[in-house]
Amino acid sequence: MSPKTAAQPASVPAYTEEPFYISAAQSATRLRRVLKHNDTFAVFDGQGDFGAAPGGADGLFFRDTRFLSRLQLLVNDGAPLLLGSNLRDDNAALVVDLTNPDVFVDQQMVLPKDTVHFLRTIFLWKDTAYQRLGVRNYGAQTIELQLSILFANDFADLFEVRGTHRQRRGSATTQLRGAAQVLLNYQGLDSELRRTTLTFDPPPDRLATNEAVYRLRLAPGEMRPIFVAVGCNETEPRPSAFLPALIASRRAMRHATRDNASVETSNSLFNEMLCRSAADLEMLMTDTPEGRYPYAGIPWYSTTFGRDGLITALQMLWWSPTVARGVLRRLAAYQAKITDPAADAEPGKILHEMRGGEMAALHEVPFGLYYGSVDSTPLFVLLAGLYLERTGDTRTIEELWPSIEAALSWIDGPGDPDGDGFVEYQRAAAQGLANQGWKDSQDAIFHADGRLAEGAIALAEVQGYVYAAKRMAARCARRLRHDAMARKLDAQADKLAASFEATFWCPELETYALALDGRKKQCAVRTSNAGQVLFSGIADPQRAALVAKGLLRPAFFSGWGIRTVAQGEARYNPMSYHDGSVWPHDNALIALGFSRYGLKRQVEAVFSGLFGAGTYMEHRRLPELFCGFRQQHGHGPTLYPVACAPQAWASATPFALLKASLGLEFDPFANEIRLCNPLLPAFLDEVMLRNLQLGESQVDLRVRRHKDTVSLDTPRISGGVRVSLVYSS
């Protein structure tokens, strides 16, 4: 992802602010509510408004453009009082309860507070924001009041909202269409006409180009509904479609998740976290021509990101494997075919990011189709292999095989320009991202003295991804009867593992170097990247145990999770984006690595820490990241000011942690599910998995904790699937 704020200690060299920096000028404490459907998302305040405070990142967005920057409800020219603001458990709608303040005329009270109830119900469906405002008089007298709905738009590109200044912009016009509709138009410099259409039902008593005014007279107990529909681009909204659209959206949600496994545990708080995570993941899913794709996060990353989609699909694979198929197909469709330095594209490379806004179309930002990611390509191959291992779907792998071969060719060719066996990155154009691993902020890759790494950089975890990709590609090749290629890939993986151990290990730190710089010098820094090395399986088992031990020491482990950079390192800052914060998805991959090496107590520590953090989060929602301050008794973790929430790989984290804890493995070719060295954390006495599918088989699994061991039973099983507990030393 394009990086955000990166606070920096004064004791290390400074750097020039990066071009795609996200401003943190506004506080993160303001209540925020988020809705999304496909390519449309909206960010509201607790009142159900947006744009009430200028300069924020809220509004209604469609394909990387803000299509409405203000929508605000006023009662007698003042803000109503907030009673409650809640997202439905399934994220289908935002429901806000409001009431009137005391209203005075000539110092005489004409309307006591709490007389009128305003119920706002808002949801998104097919490029339209629907809103129903129910106004009910609970007083004993007939009342009169004025409702005003203020609206405006700037048609700002998302990168403008993030803080990028533009020298020139297109032209905007506003027009009334009849008594109930307003058109907000923007003719962009890219020659595209963008239009927002607001429709009111019933027609307001007065409609202007920035305001709709209703003058209501309500008898005691009387309720009056008002509908507002806001359509993006060519969508012609019909407010009367509110109820049918709401029903259709909820029906589509149930249909999309019908084949997913479900999880219920003995811990009600963890159940809430799982339900919110599942709902957030479903909200972030977007229907594309190639299949469903998890958009990365709201508000900054609601689009196709390669790395994020791949890792999210990997985390979800055990309980929702169809997501991986959509991710793989979409990324294969946009795999680079030519060399384009401005886009950091090379044949076989997998997409980093795509954008559909005006600035991308005009190449003011390079992200229209941008390939500046060193890890998306090996992760693509890795996910393809894991998908086959989970589902046995050889047909999809055969379909993807040319793309897999092209990705492998990039790994061995342009991805390794000096031929030393390590995949490296160096941006091809000045406008591209300077760092192209998952820690892509400007100051994320550095030496022990704080100097930023320069030249072509080989990241530790990326070499692990390549190793795992080649192992999994070899398995795919054998299934497709490409035996010679399978042998070649396994031999390459063996050679890479040996070279990696010899080159990246730092004996004085008892961990792997963060990276090699352009002169092949180690960035000898203690970072969480070494934990992701364990996830890939490239690490020597004895060294893996040392890495795990270090990651759970106080310098790394905050009590809530493992920091990205250990306390004491030159650029450590618990408030930074990548240099001391805690990322849930990073911890999940590390926990999967611990599980791979049989380090289940270490899995339990990470799982328990993130669970504890989640209990303090609003909606039990794990954010993209939070600050790395040490856990203190009696209060929760410190939030990061501009973190995305929801964010796809953070939302998938509880499911990945559960997999790591249970040691879930699938063998579709033997029709067997295995739990390898399962160990439930102390906060879970029981876990129930329902509708767990393997090929044509389904099973319900119940796992109970008994101190250091578990028991397993299968209340329901069909299709002949075998379920087994496997313990190894």
C-alpha positions in Angstrom: 0.0 0.0 0.0 1.1 3.6 -0.4 2.5 4.6 2.9 1.1 6.9 5.5 2.6 8.8 8.4 6.0 7.7 9.5 7.0 9.6 12.7 10.8 9.6 13.1 13.3 9.8 16.0 15.5 12.9 15.8 18.6 10.8 16.4 18.6 9.2 12.9 18.9 10.8 9.5 15.7 12.5 8.2 14.2 12.0 4.7 12.1 14.0 2.3 8.4 13.6 2.7 7.2 11.0 0.2 4.8 12.0 -2.6 1.9 9.8 -1.5 2.0 10.6 2.2 -1.4 10.6 3.9 -1.9 13.6 6.2 -2.8 13.0 9.8 -3.9 16.6 10.5 -7.2 15.4 11.9 -7.8 13.5 15.1 -8.7 9.8 14.8 -11.0 10.1 17.8 -14.1 11.3 15.9 -16.7 8.7 15.7 -16.7 7.2 12.2 -19.1 4.8 10.4 -18.3 3.0 7.2 -20.4 1.4 4.5 -19.4 -0.2 1.2 -20.9 -2.1 -1.7 -18.7 -3.0 -4.7 -16.9 0.1 -6.0 -18.9 2.5 -3.8 -18.1 3.3 -0.1 -19.2 6.0 2.3 -17.6 7.4 5.5 -20.1 9.0 8.0 -19.8 10.6 11.4 -21.9 9.3 14.3 -24.9 11.5 13.3 -25.0 9.8 9.8 -23.7 13.0 8.3 -20.5 13.7 6.4 -18.8 17.0 5.5 -20.1 18.8 8.5 -16.5 19.5 9.4 -14.4 20.7 6.4 -11.2 19.0 5.5 -12.1 15.5 6.5 -11.8 12.2 4.6 -15.5 11.4 4.8 -18.0 11.5 2.0 -19.5 9.2 -0.6 -16.9 7.7 -2.9 -17.1 5.9 -6.2 -14.1 4.5 -8.1 -11.6 6.6 -6.3 -13.6 9.9 -6.6 -15.6 11.6 -3.9 -19.1 11.9 -5.4 -20.6 13.7 -2.4 -18.6 15.7 0.0 -21.4 17.0 2.2 -24.7 15.5 3.4 -25.9 17.0 6.7 -29.2 17.1 8.5 -30.3 20.2 10.4 -33.4 20.7 12.6 -34.6 24.3 12.7 -31.1 25.2 11.5 -29.3 23.4 14.3 -27.8 20.0 14.6 -30.0 17.3 16.2 -28.9 15.5 19.3 -27.4 12.0 18.9 -29.1 9.2 20.8 -27.3 6.2 19.2 -25.4 5.2 16.1 -25.0 1.6 15.1 -24.0 -0.6 12.2 -26.0 -3.7 11.8 -24.1 -6.8 12.8 -23.8 -7.8 9.1 -22.8 -4.2 8.0 -25.9 -4.1 5.8 -27.0 -0.7 7.1 -26.2 2.2 9.4 -29.0 3.1 11.8 -28.8 6.4 13.7 -31.3 7.6 16.3 -31.5 11.4 16.8 -33.8 13.8 18.6 -34.4 17.5 18.7 -32.6 19.9 21.0 -34.5 22.6 23.0 -35.9 25.0 20.5 -36.5 28.7 21.5 -38.2 31.5 19.7 -37.8 35.0 21.2 -36.5 33.3 24.4 -39.6 31.2 24.7 -39.2 27.4 24.4 -41.4 26.2 21.6 -40.1 22.6 21.3 -38.7 20.8 24.3 -35.8 18.4 23.7 -36.6 14.7 23.1 -40.0 15.5 21.6 -39.2 14.3 18.1 -37.4 11.1 17.1 -35.5 11.0 13.9 -34.5 7.5 12.7 -32.0 7.5 9.9 -31.4 4.2 8.0 -28.7 4.3 5.4 -27.2 1.6 3.1 -25.4 1.3 -0.2 -26.6 -0.8 -3.2 -25.5 -0.7 -6.9 -23.7 2.7 -6.9 -26.5 4.4 -4.9 -26.6 5.6 -1.3 -30.2 5.1 0.0 -31.5 6.9 3.1 -34.8 6.8 4.9 -35.5 9.4 7.6 -38.4 8.6 9.8 -39.7 11.7 11.8 -42.1 11.0 14.6 -43.7 13.3 17.1 -43.8 11.8 20.6 -45.1 15.0 22.2 -48.7 15.7 23.3 -49.1 18.7 21.0 -49.0 19.3 17.3 -45.6 20.6 16.4 -44.1 22.5 13.5 -40.4 22.2 12.5 -38.1 22.7 9.6 -35.7 20.0 8.4 -32.9 21.0 6.1 -30.7 18.5 4.2 -27.5 20.3 3.1 -25.4 18.8 0.3 -22.3 19.7 -1.7 -19.6 18.1 -3.7 -16.0 18.7 -4.7 -15.5 15.6 -6.9 -12.1 15.3 -5.3 -9.8 12.5 -6.4 -9.0 10.2 -3.5 -5.4 11.3 -3.7 -6.6 14.9 -3.2 -8.5 13.8 -0.2 -5.4 12.2 1.1 -3.6 15.5 0.8 -2.1 15.8 -2.7 -2.4 19.3 -4.2 -3.3 19.7 -7.8 -2.5 22.7 -9.9 -5.5 22.4 -12.2 -8.9 20.8 -11.9 -11.9 20.3 -14.2 -15.1 22.3 -14.1 -18.2 21.8 -11.9 -21.8 22.7 -12.5 -25.1 22.2 -10.6 -28.6 22.0 -12.0 -32.1 21.4 -10.7 -34.2 18.9 -12.5 -37.9 19.4 -11.4 -38.9 19.8 -7.8 -37.2 16.7 -6.4 -33.9 16.2 -8.1 -30.5 17.9 -8.3 -27.6 17.0 -10.6 -24.0 17.7 -9.5 -21.7 17.5 -12.6 -17.9 17.5 -13.0 -16.2 17.6 -16.3 -12.7 16.3 -15.6 -9.4 17.1 -17.2 -9.5 13.5 -18.4 -12.6 14.3 -20.5 -14.8 12.2 -18.3 -18.1 13.5 -17.1 -18.8 12.5 -13.5 -22.3 13.1 -12.1 -24.0 12.8 -8.7 -27.8 12.7 -8.8 -29.8 13.4 -5.6 -33.5 12.6 -5.6 -35.9 13.4 -2.7 -39.3 11.7 -2.0 -41.6 13.4 -1.2 -40.4 16.5 -3.0 -39.1 19.1 -0.5 -41.0 22.4 0.1 -37.9 24.2 -1.2 -35.1 22.8 -3.3 -31.9 24.7 -4.1 -28.6 23.6 -5.6 -27.2 23.0 -2.1 -30.2 22.4 0.2 -33.5 20.6 0.5 -35.9 22.1 3.0 -39.0 20.4 4.5 -41.5 22.3 6.7 -43.3 19.6 8.7 -46.5 19.8 10.8 -46.9 16.7 12.9 -49.8 15.7 15.1 -49.1 13.8 18.3 -47.8 10.3 17.4 -47.6 11.1 13.7 -44.7 9.8 11.7 -43.5 11.2 8.4 -41.0 9.3 6.2 -38.5 11.2 3.9 -36.4 9.3 1.4 -33.2 10.4 -0.2 -31.3 8.5 -2.9 -27.8 9.6 -4.1 -26.7 7.9 -7.4 -23.1 7.9 -8.8 -22.4 8.5 -12.5 -25.1 7.1 -14.7 -27.2 5.6 -11.9 -30.7 7.1 -11.8 -31.7 6.7 -8.1 -35.3 6.0 -7.1 -36.0 6.7 -3.4 -39.1 4.5 -3.7 -36.7 1.5 -4.3 -35.4 1.8 -0.7 -37.1 -1.3 0.7 -36.6 -3.5 -2.3 -32.9 -2.5 -2.6 -32.4 -3.2 1.2 -34.0 -6.7 0.8 -31.9 -7.4 -2.3 -28.7 -6.4 -0.6 -29.3 -8.6 2.4 -30.3 -11.5 0.1 -27.1 -11.1 -2.0 -25.0 -11.1 1.2 -26.6 -14.4 2.4 -26.1 -16.0 -1.0 -22.5 -15.0 -1.2 -21.6 -16.5 2.1 -23.7 -19.7 2.0 -20.8 -22.0 1.4 -18.5 -20.5 4.0 -17.7 -22.4 7.2 -18.9 -20.8 10.4 -17.2 -20.6 13.7 -18.7 -20.4 17.2 -16.7 -20.6 20.4 -17.2 -20.6 24.2 -16.0 -17.0 24.4 -18.7 -14.4 23.6 -16.3 -11.6 23.0 -14.3 -13.6 20.6 -17.5 -14.6 18.8 -18.3 -10.9 18.4 -14.8 -10.4 16.9 -15.3 -13.3 14.5 -18.8 -12.0 13.5 -17.5 -8.5 12.9 -14.5 -9.8 10.9 -16.7 -12.0 8.7 -19.1 -9.1 8.1 -16.2 -6.7 7.3 -14.7 -9.1 4.9 -18.0 -9.6 3.2 -18.5 -5.8 2.9 -15.0 -5.4 1.4 -15.7 -8.1 -1.2 -16.3 -6.6 -4.7 -17.8 -8.4 -7.6 -15.4 -8.2 -10.5 -15.5 -9.9 -14.0 -13.0 -12.4 -12.7 -14.8 -13.2 -9.4 -15.1 -11.8 -5.9 -12.1 -9.8 -4.7 -11.4 -8.4 -1.2 -10.7 -4.7 -1.6 -7.9 -3.7 0.8 -9.4 -1.2 3.2 -11.5 1.9 3.8 -11.0 4.8 3.2 -7.6 4.8 1.5 -7.4 1.4 -0.2 -10.9 0.5 -1.5 -9.6 -1.0 -4.7 -7.8 -4.0 -6.1 -4.4 -4.4 -4.3 -2.4 -7.4 -5.3 -0.5 -8.1 -2.0 -3.5 -7.4 0.2 -5.9 -9.5 -1.8 -3.4 -12.4 -1.9 -2.7 -12.4 1.8 -6.3 -11.9 2.7 -7.3 -14.8 0.5 -4.6 -16.9 2.1 -5.8 -16.1 5.6 -9.4 -17.0 4.6 -8.5 -20.1 2.6 -9.5 -22.7 5.2 -13.0 -21.4 5.7 -13.8 -19.6 2.4 -11.6 -21.0 -0.4 -13.6 -19.5 -3.3 -12.2 -16.1 -2.5 -8.8 -17.3 -3.5 -10.1 -18.3 -6.9 -11.4 -14.8 -7.6 -8.2 -13.2 -6.4 -6.0 -15.5 -8.6 -8.2 -15.0 -11.7 -8.3 -11.2 -11.4 -4.6 -10.8 -10.8 -3.8 -13.2 -13.7 -6.0 -11.1 -15.9 -4.0 -8.0 -15.1 -0.5 -9.7 -15.0 2.1 -7.5 -16.7 2.8 -8.3 -20.4 5.3 -5.6 -21.2 8.1 -3.5 -19.6 6.8 -0.1 -18.6 9.2 1.7 -16.2 6.6 4.4 -15.3 4.3 1.6 -13.9 7.2 -0.5 -12.6 5.9 -3.3 -14.9 7.8 -6.2 -16.3 6.5 -9.3 -18.1 5.1 -11.8 -15.6 4.8 -9.4 -12.7 1.7 -9.3 -10.6 -0.2 -6.1 -10.0 0.4 -4.0 -6.9 -2.5 -1.5 -7.2 -5.1 -0.2 -9.6 -7.0 3.1 -9.5 -9.9 4.5 -11.5 -9.8 8.2 -10.6 -9.0 11.3 -12.7 -5.4 11.6 -11.4 -4.6 8.1 -12.3 -6.1 8.6 -15.8 -3.9 11.7 -16.3 -0.8 9.9 -14.8 -0.6 12.5 -12.1 -0.1 9.4 -9.9 1.3 6.2 -11.3 -1.3 3.9 -9.8 -3.8 3.4 -12.7 -2.2 -0.1 -13.2 0.9 -0.1 -11.0 3.3 -3.1 -10.4 5.6 -1.7 -7.8 5.4 -4.7 -5.5 8.2 -7.1 -5.1 6.2 -9.7 -3.2 2.8 -9.9 -5.1 4.4 -12.2 -7.7 5.7 -14.9 -5.4 2.6 -14.6 -3.3 0.5 -15.2 -6.4 2.3 -18.5 -7.1 2.1 -19.4 -3.4 -1.6 -18.8 -3.1 -2.2 -20.9 -6.3 -0.4 -23.8 -4.8 -2.2 -23.4 -1.4 -5.5 -23.2 -3.2 -4.9 -26.5 -5.0 -3.8 -28.0 -1.7 -7.0 -26.8 0.0 -9.6 -27.6 -2.8 -8.1 -30.1 -5.2 -9.4 -27.8 -8.0 -6.9 -28.8 -10.7 -9.1 -27.3 -13.4 -8.5 -23.8 -12.1 -4.8 -24.4 -11.7 -4.6 -25.6 -15.3 -6.4 -22.4 -16.4 -3.9 -20.3 -14.3 -0.8 -22.3 -15.3 0.5 -19.9 -18.0 0.3 -17.1 -15.5 2.1 -19.2 -12.9 4.8 -19.9 -15.4 5.1 -16.3 -16.3 5.4 -15.3 -12.7 8.1 -17.9 -12.1 9.9 -16.5 -15.1 9.8 -13.0 -13.6 11.1 -14.3 -10.3 14.1 -16.0 -12.0 14.6 -13.2 -14.5 13.8 -9.5 -14.0 13.1 -10.1 -10.3 16.7 -11.2 -9.8 18.6 -8.8 -12.0 22.1 -9.6 -10.7 21.5 -13.4 -10.8 22.5 -14.0 -7.1 19.3 -16.0 -6.4 17.6 -13.4 -4.4 14.6 -11.4 -5.6 15.2 -7.6 -5.3 13.4 -4.4 -6.0 14.5 -0.9 -7.1 11.9 1.5 -8.4 12.2 2.2 -12.1 10.8 5.7 -12.0 11.1 8.5 -9.5 7.3 8.7 -9.1 7.0 5.1 -8.0 7.2 3.7 -4.5 10.7 3.7 -3.0 10.1 0.6 -0.9 8.1 -2.2 -2.5 7.6 -4.8 0.2 4.7 -4.8 2.6 6.6 -2.2 4.7 6.5 0.3 1.9 7.0 3.6 3.7 10.1 5.6 2.9 11.9 4.9 6.2 11.0 1.2 6.7 14.2 -0.4 5.4 17.3 0.7 7.2 20.6 -0.3 8.7 21.5 -0.7 12.4 22.7 2.9 12.6 19.5 4.3 11.1 20.8 4.9 7.6 18.2 4.1 4.9 19.0 1.2 2.7 19.9 2.1 -0.9 20.1 0.3 -4.2 18.4 -2.9 -5.2 17.0 -4.3 -1.9 16.4 -8.0 -1.1 13.9 -8.3 1.7 14.2 -11.3 4.1 10.5 -12.3 4.0 10.4 -12.0 0.2 13.0 -14.7 -0.2 10.8 -16.9 2.0 7.8 -16.2 -0.2 9.9 -17.2 -3.2 11.0 -20.4 -1.5 7.4 -21.3 -0.5 6.1 -20.4 -4.0 8.6 -22.7 -5.7 7.7 -25.5 -3.3 4.0 -25.1 -4.0 4.5 -24.6 -7.7 6.4 -27.9 -7.7 3.4 -29.7 -6.2 1.1 -28.1 -8.8 3.5 -29.2 -11.5 3.3 -32.8 -10.3 -0.5 -32.7 -10.3 -0.4 -31.5 -13.8 2.3 -34.1 -14.7 5.1 -31.6 -15.4 7.5 -33.8 -13.5 10.7 -32.4 -14.8 9.6 -28.9 -13.9 8.6 -30.0 -10.4 12.1 -31.5 -9.8 13.7 -28.2 -11.1 11.5 -26.1 -8.8 12.3 -28.2 -5.7 16.0 -28.1 -6.5 15.8 -24.3 -6.8 14.0 -24.1 -3.5 16.7 -26.2 -1.8 19.4 -23.9 -3.2 17.6 -20.8 -2.2 17.2 -22.0 1.4 20.9 -22.8 1.7 21.9 -19.4 0.3 19.4 -17.6 2.5 20.7 -19.2 5.7 24.3 -18.3 4.8 23.6 -14.7 3.8 20.7 -13.4 6.0 21.4 -15.0 9.4 22.7 -12.5 12.0 24.3 -14.6 14.8 24.8 -11.6 17.1 21.1 -10.8 16.9 19.9 -14.4 16.8 17.5 -13.5 13.9 17.5 -12.9 10.2 18.5 -9.5 8.7 15.7 -7.3 7.6 17.2 -7.1 4.1 20.4 -6.8 2.0 21.0 -3.4 0.4 22.4 -2.7 -3.0 25.9 -3.6 -1.9 24.8 -6.9 -0.4 25.3 -5.5 3.1 23.0 -6.8 5.8 20.4 -4.5 7.3 21.1 -6.0 10.7 18.0 -4.9 12.4 15.5 -6.8 14.6 12.2 -6.7 12.8 9.0 -8.7 12.4 10.1 -9.5 8.9 12.0 -12.4 10.4 8.8 -13.8 11.8 7.3 -13.9 8.3 10.4 -15.9 7.3 9.0 -18.6 9.6 5.6 -18.4 7.8 7.3 -19.5 4.6 9.1 -22.4 6.0 12.5 -21.5 4.6 14.1 -21.1 8.1 16.3 -23.7 9.7 14.2 -25.2 12.6 16.8 -24.4 15.3 17.1 -20.9 14.1 13.3 -20.6 13.8 13.1 -21.4 17.5 15.6 -18.6 18.3 13.7 -16.1 16.1 10.4 -17.0 17.9 12.0 -16.6 21.3 13.3 -13.1 20.4 9.9 -12.0 19.0 8.2 -12.7 22.3 10.7 -10.8 24.4 9.6 -7.4 25.8 11.6 -5.4 23.2 9.3 -7.0 20.5 6.1 -8.1 22.2 4.1 -5.2 23.5 1.6 -7.4 25.3 -0.9 -6.7 22.5 1.2 -8.1 19.7 4.6 -8.2 18.0 6.0 -4.9 16.9 7.2 -4.3 13.4 10.6 -3.1 14.8 12.0 -4.0 18.2 12.4 -1.4 20.9 16.0 -0.2 21.0 16.6 -0.2 17.2 17.6 3.1 15.6 14.3 4.0 14.0 12.1 2.4 16.6 9.0 4.6 17.2 5.8 3.0 18.6 3.7 5.7 16.8 5.2 5.1 13.4 3.6 3.3 10.5 6.1 0.6 10.0 8.9 1.1 12.6 7.4 0.0 15.9 3.7 -0.3 15.5 1.7 -3.5 15.7 0.0 -4.9 12.6 -2.6 -7.7 13.2 -2.0 -9.4 9.8 1.8 -9.4 10.4 1.2 -11.1 13.7 -1.2 -13.6 12.0 1.5 -14.6 9.5 4.0 -14.9 12.2 1.6 -17.1 14.2 1.2 -19.3 11.2 4.9 -19.6 11.1 5.1 -20.5 14.7 2.5 -23.2 14.1 4.4 -24.5 11.1 7.4 -25.2 13.4 5.3 -26.6 16.2 5.7 -23.6 18.5 2.1 -23.6 19.8 2.8 -21.8 23.1 4.2 -18.9 21.0 1.0 -19.1 18.9 -1.0 -18.8 22.1 0.8 -15.7 23.2 0.2 -13.9 19.9 -3.4 -15.0 19.7 -4.1 -14.0 23.3 -2.5 -10.6 22.8 -4.5 -9.7 19.7 -7.7 -11.0 21.2 -7.1 -8.7 24.2 -6.5 -5.8 21.9 -9.7 -6.6 20.0 -11.8 -6.5 23.1 -11.0 -2.8 23.4 -11.7 -1.9 19.8 -15.0 -0.4 18.7 -17.2 -3.1 17.2 -14.5 -5.6 18.3 -12.9 -4.6 14.9 -9.1 -5.1 14.5 -7.8 -2.1 12.6 -5.0 -2.0 10.0 -2.5 -1.3 12.8 -2.2 0.3 16.2 0.6 1.9 18.2 3.3 -0.3 19.7 3.2 1.1 23.2 3.7 -1.4 26.0 0.5 -2.9 27.4 -0.7 -1.1 30.6 -3.1 -2.6 33.1 -6.5 -1.1 32.9 -6.6 0.4 29.4 -6.4 -0.7 25.9 -4.0 -0.2 23.0 -3.3 3.2 21.6 -4.9 3.8 18.2 -3.0 4.9 15.1 -4.4 8.1 13.7 -5.2 7.2 10.1 -5.4 3.5 10.1 -8.0 1.9 7.8 -10.9 0.2 9.6 -12.2 -2.1 8.2 -9.1 -3.4 6.5 -9.1 -6.7 4.8 -6.1 -8.5 6.1 -6.7 -7.2 9.6 -10.3 -8.5 9.4 -9.0 -11.9 8.3 -6.6 -12.1 11.2 -8.8 -13.9 13.8 -9.5 -16.7 11.3 -5.8 -17.1 10.5 -5.0 -17.2 14.2 -7.6 -19.9 14.7 -6.0 -21.9 11.9 -2.6 -21.5 13.5 -3.9 -22.6 16.9 -5.8 -25.6 15.6 -3.1 -26.6 13.1 -5.7 -27.2 10.4 -4.5 -29.0 7.3 -6.5 -30.3 4.3 -5.8 -33.1 1.8 -8.5 -33.1 -0.8 -6.8 -35.9 -2.7 -7.0 -38.2 0.4 -10.3 -36.6 1.5 -8.8 -35.9 4.9 -8.7 -33.0 7.4 -6.0 -33.0 10.0 -5.5 -31.0 13.2 -1.7 -30.9 13.8 -0.6 -30.3 17.3 -3.7 -28.3 18.2 -3.6 -26.1 21.3 -6.4 -23.7 22.2 -5.5 -20.5 24.0 -6.7 -20.2 27.6 -9.6 -17.8 26.7 -11.1 -20.6 24.5 -12.6 -23.7 26.1 -14.4 -24.9 23.0 -14.5 -24.1 19.3 -17.2 -25.3 16.9 -16.6 -25.3 13.2 -19.7 -25.8 11.1 -20.1 -26.6 7.4 -16.3 -27.1 6.9 -16.1 -28.3 3.3 -13.5 -30.5 1.5 -14.5 -31.3 -2.0 -17.9 -32.9 -1.9 -17.7 -33.6 1.8 -18.9 -31.5 4.8 -18.2 -31.8 8.4 -18.9 -30.1 11.7 -16.0 -30.2 14.2 -16.0 -29.5 17.9 -12.7 -29.0 19.6 -12.5 -28.8 23.4 -9.5 -27.7 25.5 -8.2 -29.9 28.3 -5.2 -28.0 29.7 -2.4 -28.8 27.3 -4.4 -31.0 25.0 -7.7 -31.0 23.1 -10.5 -33.5 22.4 -12.2 -33.7 19.0 -15.6 -34.9 17.9 -17.7 -34.6 14.7 -21.4 -34.0 15.4 -22.1 -34.1 11.6 -20.1 -35.6 8.8 -20.9 -36.5 5.2 -19.1 -37.5 2.1 -16.6 -39.9 3.7 -14.1 -37.3 4.8 -11.7 -38.4 7.5 -10.8 -36.2 10.4 -7.7 -36.8 12.5 -5.6 -35.4 15.3 -1.9 -35.5 14.6 0.8 -34.9 17.3 4.5 -34.7 16.5 7.5 -33.8 18.6 
